[in-house]
Amino acid sequence: MHSFIPPERFFPYLTWTDIQTIPDKENVVIIQPVGAIEQHGHHLPLVVDSAIGVGVLGKALAQLEPTIPAYALPNLFYGKSNEHWHFPGTITLSAQTLLAVLMEVADSIYRAGFRKLVLMNSHGGQPQIMEIAARDIHQKYGDFLVFPLFTWRVPNVAKELISAKELELGIHAGDAETSLMLSLLPEQVKMERAVAEYPQGLPEDSLLSMEGKLPFAWLTQELSQSGTLGDPTPATKEKGDRILESLVSGWVKVIQDIYRFRQPQGK
């Protein structure tokens, strides 16, 4: 049941008495991975975002110093994926449902005595929900430190391995995600079905973009027939191994930083 997570770091394998007696509980890092079950083109399985999140987290926890207490909660497989709901297989929660789940999980973690919670999101369609949840949880419990983080935002080597066009437009089932899946779950990748498809009809010479500082709302079917936004055909396991290694190193550092973090206090 723990998948990529080291069993000794998997929160559900603890007993209630284990949890009751954990020392320095206010600095124990509890990590809630949040993924999605959604289409990823013709060649990748629905589980991509969840697999990447749990894979990166599990390998980071395996490398973390044993003296740093950190535990992974079970992955939340369902997320807000309604941009993909025209493609069969996508399962989506509403923003309100996902927010309510995160808030109620946080209530339970706080009630157990923990005071540090990471919302580790791996799906590009819901970072805003993580941020809203984190702010509302911290407002509700002033001594509860909550970190709404995106798996891919730690330092990593993707920029060294992926083309400039792909970095800008390959936001879904492209080279980076496909390479990473070839590293994590190669038997689930069907490279013979991979097709390249970049978004069509994007505004030219405009400050507006799909993602970034000035985005517009979009649905995947408006931009892609295959469900892919990018070019997965250059993907390799070797690239995936390097990207994975760099993401894991970044997450080891992030967890260390969170363990040492103290809430800033105004004068």
Secondary structure, DSSP 8 states (H G I E B T S, - for coil): --TTS-GGGBGGGS-HHHHHT-TTGGG-EEEEEE--B--BTTTB-TTHHHHHHHHHHHHHHHHS-TTS-EEE---B--B--GGGTTSTT-BB--HHHHHHHHHHHHHHHHHTT--EEEEEE--TT-HHHHHHHHHHHHHHSTT-EEEEEEGGGS--SHHHHS-HHHHHH--BSSHHHHHHHHHH-GGG--GGG---B---S--SS-S-BSSSSSB----HHHH-SSS-BB--TT--HHHHHHHHHHHHHHHHHHHHHHHH-------
